Amino acid sequence: MWGVLVVLIVSLGIYILETKPLWRKQLRKEAWTYSILLFIGVAINVTQILRIKLPNPLDAMIFIYKPISDAVFGFLQ
């Protein structure tokens, strides 16, 4: 639990340090993009600390493209 708290505090500090200049320079899209990517990174880090098993994106790609690959190779042979 302490690890999650440390990650959240550090990420909040990073968020404040990095996005404040972006908001001052009126770079709103960049600030939102940075915020979303930082949130995704923090979420993945917290799941790793809590040992929550995340699905592998490669498994979804294999599930989608395997039938297509089999059809193409069957057609070529």
Secondary structure as GFF3:
##gff-version 3
##sequence-region A 1 77
A	DSSP	alpha_helix	2	24	.	.	.	ID=ss1
A	DSSP	alpha_helix	28	49	.	.	.	ID=ss2
A	DSSP	alpha_helix	57	76	.	.	.	ID=ss3
###
